């Protein structure tokens, strides 16, 4: 993934989610995963999809059951 792609998606996520602590780290090796983190905590991966001339970015976030609260609070 290009550095310009990373910068654009990072700016988009920060603005959309209202969090300036979102960082997208370029892969350490060619073809490696592009990691997304909030502060020092890894939260997911980012992939670029270039199909039929249309470019999109896929952010995948895995949430471990052990990280969830025991009881969900209902929203009105």
N, CA, C and O atoms as CSV, one atom per row, in Angstrom:
chain,resi,resn,atom,element,x,y,z
A,1,UNK,N,N,0.842,-1.171,0.000
A,1,UNK,CA,C,0.000,0.000,0.000
A,1,UNK,C,C,0.892,1.240,0.000
A,1,UNK,O,O,1.916,1.291,0.681
A,2,UNK,N,N,0.479,2.233,-0.777
A,2,UNK,CA,C,1.276,3.451,-0.898
A,2,UNK,C,C,1.175,4.301,0.368
A,2,UNK,O,O,0.173,4.264,1.082
A,3,UNK,N,N,2.242,5.070,0.630
A,3,UNK,CA,C,2.241,5.954,1.798
A,3,UNK,C,C,1.122,6.983,1.711
A,3,UNK,O,O,0.546,7.362,2.730
A,4,UNK,N,N,0.810,7.440,0.492
A,4,UNK,CA,C,-0.273,8.415,0.341
A,4,UNK,C,C,-1.621,7.794,0.687
A,4,UNK,O,O,-2.481,8.461,1.261
A,5,UNK,N,N,-1.815,6.511,0.339
A,5,UNK,CA,C,-3.046,5.811,0.717
A,5,UNK,C,C,-3.163,5.742,2.234
A,5,UNK,O,O,-4.223,6.018,2.796
A,6,UNK,N,N,-2.079,5.374,2.886
A,6,UNK,CA,C,-2.070,5.243,4.340
A,6,UNK,C,C,-2.419,6.574,4.990
A,6,UNK,O,O,-3.244,6.617,5.903
A,7,UNK,N,N,-1.806,7.656,4.535
A,7,UNK,CA,C,-2.060,8.976,5.107
A,7,UNK,C,C,-3.509,9.400,4.906
A,7,UNK,O,O,-4.120,9.957,5.819
A,8,UNK,N,N,-4.069,9.144,3.724
A,8,UNK,CA,C,-5.450,9.533,3.436
A,8,UNK,C,C,-6.447,8.742,4.280
A,8,UNK,O,O,-7.396,9.310,4.820
A,9,UNK,N,N,-6.232,7.432,4.394
A,9,UNK,CA,C,-7.146,6.599,5.188
A,9,UNK,C,C,-7.012,6.945,6.667
A,9,UNK,O,O,-8.013,6.985,7.383
A,10,UNK,N,N,-5.802,7.194,7.131
A,10,UNK,CA,C,-5.593,7.572,8.527
A,10,UNK,C,C,-6.341,8.875,8.840
A,10,UNK,O,O,-7.007,8.970,9.871
A,11,UNK,N,N,-6.237,9.865,7.969
A,11,UNK,CA,C,-6.941,11.141,8.163
A,11,UNK,C,C,-8.460,10.921,8.170
A,11,UNK,O,O,-9.175,11.524,8.971
A,12,UNK,N,N,-8.938,10.065,7.284
A,12,UNK,CA,C,-10.368,9.763,7.213
A,12,UNK,C,C,-10.857,9.105,8.501
A,12,UNK,O,O,-11.876,9.511,9.059
A,13,UNK,N,N,-10.134,8.090,8.971
A,13,UNK,CA,C,-10.542,7.401,10.194
A,13,UNK,C,C,-10.521,8.335,11.389
A,13,UNK,O,O,-11.432,8.306,12.216
A,14,UNK,N,N,-9.488,9.166,11.488
A,14,UNK,CA,C,-9.399,10.122,12.603
A,14,UNK,C,C,-10.582,11.075,12.600
A,14,UNK,O,O,-11.180,11.324,13.647
A,15,UNK,N,N,-10.925,11.611,11.435
A,15,UNK,CA,C,-12.036,12.562,11.334
A,15,UNK,C,C,-13.384,11.871,11.578
A,15,UNK,O,O,-14.231,12.396,12.301
A,16,UNK,N,N,-13.576,10.711,10.981
A,16,UNK,CA,C,-14.848,10.000,11.086
A,16,UNK,C,C,-15.103,9.486,12.500
A,16,UNK,O,O,-16.223,9.571,13.004
A,17,UNK,N,N,-14.062,8.955,13.135
A,17,UNK,CA,C,-14.210,8.376,14.463
A,17,UNK,C,C,-13.886,9.367,15.577
A,17,UNK,O,O,-14.055,9.053,16.755
A,18,UNK,N,N,-13.425,10.552,15.213
A,18,UNK,CA,C,-13.141,11.589,16.205
A,18,UNK,C,C,-12.034,11.221,17.167
A,18,UNK,O,O,-12.130,11.483,18.366
A,19,UNK,N,N,-10.973,10.610,16.640
A,19,UNK,CA,C,-9.871,10.172,17.502
A,19,UNK,C,C,-8.540,10.418,16.799
A,19,UNK,O,O,-8.229,9.763,15.805
A,20,UNK,N,N,-7.764,11.351,17.309
A,20,UNK,CA,C,-6.468,11.675,16.701
A,20,UNK,C,C,-5.375,10.681,17.077
A,20,UNK,O,O,-4.243,10.794,16.607
A,21,UNK,N,N,-5.707,9.716,17.917
A,21,UNK,CA,C,-4.715,8.712,18.331
A,21,UNK,C,C,-4.726,7.480,17.430
A,21,UNK,O,O,-4.057,6.492,17.731
A,22,UNK,N,N,-5.480,7.526,16.323
A,22,UNK,CA,C,-5.517,6.418,15.361
A,22,UNK,C,C,-4.292,6.535,14.454
A,22,UNK,O,O,-4.035,7.587,13.869
A,23,UNK,N,N,-3.554,5.454,14.348
A,23,UNK,CA,C,-2.358,5.403,13.507
A,23,UNK,C,C,-2.424,4.181,12.603
A,23,UNK,O,O,-2.887,3.115,13.009
A,24,UNK,N,N,-1.957,4.350,11.381
A,24,UNK,CA,C,-1.833,3.222,10.459
A,24,UNK,C,C,-0.353,3.054,10.165
A,24,UNK,O,O,0.296,3.950,9.625
A,25,UNK,N,N,0.165,1.896,10.529
A,25,UNK,CA,C,1.588,1.611,10.366
A,25,UNK,C,C,1.846,0.904,9.040
A,25,UNK,O,O,1.219,-0.116,8.751
A,26,UNK,N,N,2.764,1.436,8.231
A,26,UNK,CA,C,3.114,0.735,6.992
A,26,UNK,C,C,3.723,-0.628,7.314
A,26,UNK,O,O,4.293,-0.816,8.388
A,27,UNK,N,N,3.606,-1.562,6.401
A,27,UNK,CA,C,4.168,-2.893,6.673
A,27,UNK,C,C,5.682,-2.833,6.851
A,27,UNK,O,O,6.366,-2.041,6.203
A,28,UNK,N,N,6.186,-3.675,7.729
A,28,UNK,CA,C,7.626,-3.729,7.965
A,28,UNK,C,C,8.352,-4.489,6.855
A,28,UNK,O,O,9.561,-4.344,6.676
A,29,UNK,N,N,7.596,-5.299,6.114
A,29,UNK,CA,C,8.190,-6.012,4.972
A,29,UNK,C,C,7.204,-5.960,3.814
A,29,UNK,O,O,5.997,-5.835,4.022
A,30,UNK,N,N,7.712,-6.054,2.614
A,30,UNK,CA,C,6.873,-5.978,1.430
A,30,UNK,C,C,5.817,-7.076,1.447
A,30,UNK,O,O,6.126,-8.247,1.667
A,31,UNK,N,N,4.578,-6.688,1.216
A,31,UNK,CA,C,3.486,-7.650,1.218
A,31,UNK,C,C,2.951,-7.965,2.600
A,31,UNK,O,O,2.020,-8.759,2.740
A,32,UNK,N,N,3.534,-7.346,3.630
A,32,UNK,CA,C,3.088,-7.598,5.000
A,32,UNK,C,C,1.804,-6.851,5.313
A,32,UNK,O,O,1.320,-6.049,4.515
A,33,UNK,N,N,1.271,-7.128,6.477
A,33,UNK,CA,C,0.017,-6.515,6.899
A,33,UNK,C,C,0.210,-5.045,7.242
A,33,UNK,O,O,1.242,-4.648,7.784
A,34,UNK,N,N,-0.789,-4.253,6.920
A,34,UNK,CA,C,-0.831,-2.861,7.323
A,34,UNK,C,C,-1.675,-2.836,8.594
A,34,UNK,O,O,-2.856,-3.184,8.571
A,35,UNK,N,N,-1.060,-2.419,9.707
A,35,UNK,CA,C,-1.731,-2.491,10.997
A,35,UNK,C,C,-2.312,-1.148,11.408
A,35,UNK,O,O,-1.724,-0.094,11.166
A,36,UNK,N,N,-3.480,-1.212,12.034
A,36,UNK,CA,C,-4.153,-0.027,12.558
A,36,UNK,C,C,-4.101,-0.129,14.080
A,36,UNK,O,O,-4.353,-1.188,14.654
A,37,UNK,N,N,-3.772,0.985,14.719
A,37,UNK,CA,C,-3.724,0.984,16.178
A,37,UNK,C,C,-4.305,2.276,16.718
A,37,UNK,O,O,-4.362,3.291,16.023
A,38,UNK,N,N,-4.727,2.221,17.950
A,38,UNK,CA,C,-5.133,3.405,18.692
A,38,UNK,C,C,-4.135,3.526,19.823
A,38,UNK,O,O,-4.079,2.685,20.721
A,39,UNK,N,N,-3.345,4.595,19.765
A,39,UNK,CA,C,-2.236,4.705,20.712
A,39,UNK,C,C,-1.278,3.558,20.463
A,39,UNK,O,O,-0.804,3.368,19.343
A,40,UNK,N,N,-0.994,2.794,21.502
A,40,UNK,CA,C,-0.092,1.650,21.376
A,40,UNK,C,C,-0.820,0.332,21.159
A,40,UNK,O,O,-0.184,-0.707,20.981
A,41,UNK,N,N,-2.167,0.367,21.173
A,41,UNK,CA,C,-2.922,-0.882,21.084
A,41,UNK,C,C,-3.347,-1.209,19.658
A,41,UNK,O,O,-4.003,-0.407,18.994
A,42,UNK,N,N,-2.966,-2.396,19.198
A,42,UNK,CA,C,-3.363,-2.908,17.889
A,42,UNK,C,C,-4.867,-3.129,17.896
A,42,UNK,O,O,-5.405,-3.742,18.818
A,43,UNK,N,N,-5.559,-2.620,16.846
A,43,UNK,CA,C,-7.012,-2.809,16.772
A,43,UNK,C,C,-7.466,-3.495,15.495
A,43,UNK,O,O,-8.604,-3.961,15.426
A,44,UNK,N,N,-6.603,-3.573,14.470
A,44,UNK,CA,C,-7.036,-4.232,13.249
A,44,UNK,C,C,-6.047,-4.095,12.114
A,44,UNK,O,O,-4.916,-3.643,12.295
A,45,UNK,N,N,-6.502,-4.497,10.938
A,45,UNK,CA,C,-5.665,-4.438,9.740
A,45,UNK,C,C,-6.394,-3.675,8.642
A,45,UNK,O,O,-7.616,-3.530,8.666
A,46,UNK,N,N,-5.618,-3.193,7.682
A,46,UNK,CA,C,-6.159,-2.444,6.562
A,46,UNK,C,C,-5.663,-3.070,5.268
A,46,UNK,O,O,-4.475,-3.354,5.119
A,47,UNK,N,N,-6.588,-3.282,4.332
A,47,UNK,CA,C,-6.250,-3.835,3.024
A,47,UNK,C,C,-6.762,-2.901,1.940
A,47,UNK,O,O,-7.767,-2.212,2.114
A,48,UNK,N,N,-6.057,-2.891,0.821
A,48,UNK,CA,C,-6.460,-2.094,-0.340
A,48,UNK,C,C,-7.003,-3.044,-1.390
A,48,UNK,O,O,-6.375,-4.053,-1.709
A,49,UNK,N,N,-8.183,-2.718,-1.934
A,49,UNK,CA,C,-8.825,-3.533,-2.962
A,49,UNK,C,C,-8.926,-2.692,-4.222
A,49,UNK,O,O,-9.589,-1.655,-4.233
A,50,UNK,N,N,-8.276,-3.134,-5.270
A,50,UNK,CA,C,-8.267,-2.411,-6.543
A,50,UNK,C,C,-8.872,-3.339,-7.590
A,50,UNK,O,O,-8.164,-4.085,-8.266
A,51,UNK,N,N,-10.195,-3.276,-7.707
A,51,UNK,CA,C,-10.893,-4.176,-8.622
A,51,UNK,C,C,-11.634,-3.378,-9.679
A,51,UNK,O,O,-12.377,-2.449,-9.361
A,52,UNK,N,N,-11.432,-3.740,-10.921
A,52,UNK,CA,C,-12.100,-3.085,-12.055
A,52,UNK,C,C,-11.895,-1.581,-12.060
A,52,UNK,O,O,-12.790,-0.832,-12.451
A,53,UNK,N,N,-10.721,-1.134,-11.627
A,53,UNK,CA,C,-10.398,0.287,-11.642
A,53,UNK,C,C,-10.962,1.082,-10.484
A,53,UNK,O,O,-10.712,2.283,-10.382
A,54,UNK,N,N,-11.721,0.435,-9.607
A,54,UNK,CA,C,-12.256,1.105,-8.431
A,54,UNK,C,C,-11.441,0.685,-7.218
A,54,UNK,O,O,-11.204,-0.501,-6.991
A,55,UNK,N,N,-11.019,1.677,-6.446
A,55,UNK,CA,C,-10.195,1.412,-5.265
A,55,UNK,C,C,-11.047,1.568,-4.016
A,55,UNK,O,O,-11.796,2.536,-3.879
A,56,UNK,N,N,-10.928,0.611,-3.109
A,56,UNK,CA,C,-11.561,0.722,-1.795
A,56,UNK,C,C,-10.594,0.187,-0.750
A,56,UNK,O,O,-9.640,-0.522,-1.070
A,57,UNK,N,N,-10.850,0.532,0.480
A,57,UNK,CA,C,-10.000,0.098,1.586
A,57,UNK,C,C,-10.862,-0.647,2.586
A,57,UNK,O,O,-11.956,-0.202,2.931
A,58,UNK,N,N,-10.362,-1.784,3.049
A,58,UNK,CA,C,-11.102,-2.628,3.971
A,58,UNK,C,C,-10.391,-2.622,5.311
A,58,UNK,O,O,-9.252,-3.073,5.432
A,59,UNK,N,N,-11.088,-2.099,6.322
A,59,UNK,CA,C,-10.578,-2.089,7.690
A,59,UNK,C,C,-11.234,-3.234,8.434
A,59,UNK,O,O,-12.459,-3.284,8.540
A,60,UNK,N,N,-10.427,-4.162,8.955
A,60,UNK,CA,C,-10.931,-5.318,9.683
A,60,UNK,C,C,-10.526,-5.199,11.138
A,60,UNK,O,O,-9.345,-5.098,11.467
A,61,UNK,N,N,-11.534,-5.212,12.005
A,61,UNK,CA,C,-11.277,-5.091,13.447
A,61,UNK,C,C,-11.798,-6.338,14.137
A,61,UNK,O,O,-12.981,-6.665,14.039
A,62,UNK,N,N,-10.916,-7.029,14.832
A,62,UNK,CA,C,-11.316,-8.209,15.597
A,62,UNK,C,C,-11.499,-7.801,17.053
A,62,UNK,O,O,-10.666,-7.093,17.619
A,63,UNK,N,N,-12.599,-8.254,17.654
A,63,UNK,CA,C,-12.877,-7.940,19.050
A,63,UNK,C,C,-12.914,-9.254,19.819
A,63,UNK,O,O,-13.739,-10.125,19.540
A,64,UNK,N,N,-12.024,-9.389,20.780
A,64,UNK,CA,C,-11.981,-10.597,21.592
A,64,UNK,C,C,-13.102,-10.578,22.620
A,64,UNK,O,O,-13.389,-9.539,23.215
A,65,UNK,N,N,-13.724,-11.708,22.824
A,65,UNK,CA,C,-14.803,-11.819,23.797
A,65,UNK,C,C,-14.325,-11.375,25.177
A,65,UNK,O,O,-15.074,-10.748,25.925
A,66,UNK,N,N,-13.092,-11.699,25.507
A,66,UNK,CA,C,-12.569,-11.351,26.838
A,66,UNK,C,C,-12.423,-9.836,27.036
A,66,UNK,O,O,-12.308,-9.372,28.170
A,67,UNK,N,N,-12.427,-9.073,25.953
A,67,UNK,CA,C,-12.326,-7.620,26.052
A,67,UNK,C,C,-13.685,-6.938,26.207
A,67,UNK,O,O,-13.744,-5.746,26.508
A,68,UNK,N,N,-14.768,-7.673,26.006
A,68,UNK,CA,C,-16.102,-7.098,26.099
A,68,UNK,C,C,-16.564,-7.000,27.547
A,68,UNK,O,O,-16.149,-7.796,28.390
A,69,UNK,N,N,-17.435,-6.010,27.841
A,69,UNK,CA,C,-17.983,-5.933,29.197
A,69,UNK,C,C,-18.878,-7.140,29.462
A,69,UNK,O,O,-19.410,-7.745,28.531
A,70,UNK,N,N,-19.035,-7.481,30.719
A,70,UNK,CA,C,-19.849,-8.645,31.090
A,70,UNK,C,C,-21.319,-8.435,30.745
A,70,UNK,O,O,-22.004,-9.376,30.346
A,71,UNK,N,N,-21.810,-7.195,30.898
A,71,UNK,CA,C,-23.205,-6.876,30.637
A,71,UNK,C,C,-23.254,-5.659,29.712
A,71,UNK,O,O,-22.584,-4.654,29.949
A,72,UNK,N,N,-24.047,-5.769,28.673
A,72,UNK,CA,C,-24.199,-4.635,27.765
A,72,UNK,C,C,-25.240,-3.672,28.331
A,72,UNK,O,O,-26.238,-4.093,28.915
A,73,UNK,N,N,-24.998,-2.390,28.151
A,73,UNK,CA,C,-25.941,-1.374,28.603
A,73,UNK,C,C,-26.857,-1.038,27.425
A,73,UNK,O,O,-26.387,-0.677,26.346
A,74,UNK,N,N,-28.163,-1.161,27.642
A,74,UNK,CA,C,-29.123,-0.908,26.583
A,74,UNK,C,C,-29.152,0.585,26.253
A,74,UNK,O,O,-29.096,1.430,27.147
A,75,UNK,N,N,-29.239,0.897,24.961
A,75,UNK,CA,C,-29.325,2.288,24.507
A,75,UNK,C,C,-30.764,2.582,24.122
A,75,UNK,O,O,-31.464,1.723,23.585
A,76,UNK,N,N,-31.198,3.805,24.403
A,76,UNK,CA,C,-32.575,4.208,24.030
A,76,UNK,C,C,-32.556,5.009,22.767
A,76,UNK,O,O,-33.608,5.437,22.292
